[in-house]
Amino acid sequence: MGSFRVRRALLVAAAACAAPLAGAMPAQAEPVPEQPPADVIFVEVTPGTVSPGYLVGIRASCRNNTVPAIVTSDAFGRIQVQPQRGLLTASPMVHERTRPGNYRVKLECPGGETASTMLQVVKQGQPTRQPTHPPSHLPSRGPATGFGGTAGPGLGGLLVPVGLAVTVVGAGLGVAASRRQARGAAGR
């Protein structure tokens, strides 16, 4: 009879593991990000004010956002912005020896188009400002949560159910082992 209980406990634990997985992995289409119109060429830097040694986020658009482009600035040098979700992005670090001041950030598209914006570098300890609204030529978007797709869909929703299932299985195995050990000690 004890063997039946152990098998039943393992079956219940296995069902708990399989239930969240069975319905949690349907093929989901990723949301299509808003695409800028093909004739909009821009570059923007977030935050617009930063101290030396800090990262800035660059978001840009050329006529063809499927190939990398180049962004240059005396604040961080020459970098390549990579295609990501319909835009061109990068996260360079402002050089630690950059003096306070305003620095031009210039986008050079493969087709020859250019755009530029300004980056203000302030000395360490001076507060930085975040823009309060997007530039008027861009549609309003959600919060900037990262440049690596860190806020996108993934397997994060499975962590709790799978963790709970593993805990249940472990508890079931622990109970079964302690009962087996108690029976072995009683039979001596």
C-alpha positions in Angstrom: 0.0 0.0 0.0 2.9 2.4 0.7 4.2 1.8 -2.8 0.8 2.9 -4.2 1.0 6.2 -2.2 4.4 6.9 -3.5 3.4 6.3 -7.1 0.3 8.4 -6.6 2.4 11.3 -5.1 4.8 11.1 -8.1 1.9 11.1 -10.6 0.3 14.1 -8.9 3.7 15.9 -8.9 4.3 15.0 -12.6 0.8 16.3 -13.5 1.6 19.5 -11.7 4.8 19.8 -13.8 3.1 19.1 -17.0 -0.1 21.2 -16.6 1.6 24.6 -16.7 3.8 23.5 -19.6 0.9 22.1 -21.7 -0.9 25.3 -22.2 1.9 27.8 -21.7 3.8 27.4 -24.9 1.3 28.2 -27.7 2.9 29.7 -30.8 2.7 33.4 -30.1 3.2 36.1 -32.7 5.6 38.8 -31.4 4.0 42.2 -31.4 5.0 44.2 -34.4 6.8 47.3 -33.3 5.7 50.6 -34.7 7.8 51.3 -37.7 8.8 54.9 -38.6 7.8 56.0 -42.1 10.5 55.1 -44.7 11.3 58.7 -45.3 12.0 59.6 -41.6 15.7 59.6 -40.9 16.6 60.4 -37.3 19.0 59.7 -34.5 18.2 60.2 -30.8 20.2 59.7 -27.6 18.7 58.8 -24.2 19.3 60.3 -21.8 20.1 63.6 -23.4 22.2 64.7 -20.5 24.8 62.3 -19.0 28.0 62.2 -16.9 31.3 60.8 -18.3 31.6 57.0 -17.9 27.9 56.3 -18.3 26.0 54.4 -21.1 23.6 56.2 -23.4 21.0 54.5 -25.6 21.0 55.4 -29.3 18.0 54.8 -31.5 18.1 55.7 -35.1 16.4 55.2 -38.4 17.6 55.2 -42.0 15.7 54.4 -45.2 16.8 50.8 -44.8 16.9 49.7 -41.2 17.9 46.1 -42.1 21.6 47.0 -42.4 23.9 48.6 -39.8 24.8 52.3 -39.9 27.4 54.4 -38.3 27.0 57.0 -35.5 29.9 59.3 -34.5 30.4 61.7 -31.6 33.4 63.1 -29.8 31.7 62.0 -26.6 31.9 58.2 -27.4 33.7 57.8 -30.7 32.6 55.9 -33.8 30.1 53.1 -33.3 27.9 50.9 -35.4 24.1 50.9 -34.7 22.6 47.4 -35.4 19.1 46.5 -36.7 16.7 45.6 -34.0 12.9 45.5 -34.2 12.7 47.8 -37.2 15.2 50.4 -35.9 18.9 50.8 -35.4 20.2 50.7 -31.8 23.4 50.7 -29.8 24.5 51.5 -26.2 27.9 53.2 -26.2 29.6 54.5 -23.1 30.6 58.2 -22.9 34.4 58.3 -22.5 35.4 58.9 -18.9 37.7 61.8 -19.9 35.0 63.6 -21.8 34.8 67.2 -20.7 31.5 68.8 -19.8 29.8 70.4 -22.8 27.4 69.8 -25.7 28.5 67.1 -28.3 27.1 66.5 -31.7 25.9 62.9 -32.4 25.8 62.2 -36.1 24.1 59.3 -38.0 25.6 58.2 -41.3 23.3 55.9 -43.2 24.6 53.4 -45.8 22.6 55.3 -48.5 24.3 58.6 -47.7 21.5 60.1 -45.6 22.5 61.8 -42.4 20.9 63.1 -39.2 22.2 64.6 -36.0 21.3 65.5 -32.5 23.0 66.8 -29.4 24.3 65.1 -26.2 25.0 67.2 -23.1 27.8 65.9 -20.9 27.9 67.2 -17.4 30.6 66.7 -14.7 30.2 63.9 -12.2 27.6 64.4 -9.5 25.6 66.9 -11.5 22.0 65.7 -12.0 21.0 64.4 -15.4 17.6 65.1 -17.0 15.4 62.7 -18.9 13.3 64.1 -21.7 9.7 64.7 -20.6 8.2 64.0 -24.1 9.3 62.4 -27.3 10.4 64.5 -30.2 7.4 65.7 -32.2 8.4 63.8 -35.4 8.2 60.4 -33.6 5.1 58.5 -32.3 4.8 58.2 -28.6 6.0 54.8 -27.3 6.1 52.9 -24.1 8.8 53.2 -21.4 12.4 52.5 -22.5 13.1 49.3 -20.6 16.3 48.4 -22.4 18.0 48.1 -25.8 18.4 44.3 -25.8 14.7 43.3 -26.0 14.8 42.8 -22.2 11.1 43.6 -21.9 9.9 41.3 -24.7 8.0 38.0 -24.3 9.9 35.0 -23.2 9.8 32.1 -20.8 9.6 34.2 -17.7 6.0 33.3 -17.2 7.0 29.6 -16.7 9.4 30.2 -13.9 6.9 30.2 -11.1 4.8 27.1 -12.3 7.9 25.1 -13.1 9.6 26.1 -9.8 6.4 25.1 -7.9 6.2 21.8 -9.7 9.9 21.0 -8.9 9.2 21.8 -5.3 6.2 19.5 -5.1 8.2 16.7 -6.7 11.1 17.2 -4.3 8.7 17.2 -1.3 7.0 14.0 -2.6 10.3 12.3 -3.0 11.4 13.5 0.5 8.2 12.1 2.1 8.6 8.8 0.2 12.2 8.4 1.3 11.4 9.2 5.0 8.6 6.7 5.0 10.8 4.0 3.5 13.5 4.8 6.1 11.0 4.6 8.9 9.7 1.2 7.6 13.2 -0.1 7.4 13.9 1.0 11.0 10.6 -0.5 12.3 11.4 -3.9 10.6 14.7 -4.4 12.4 
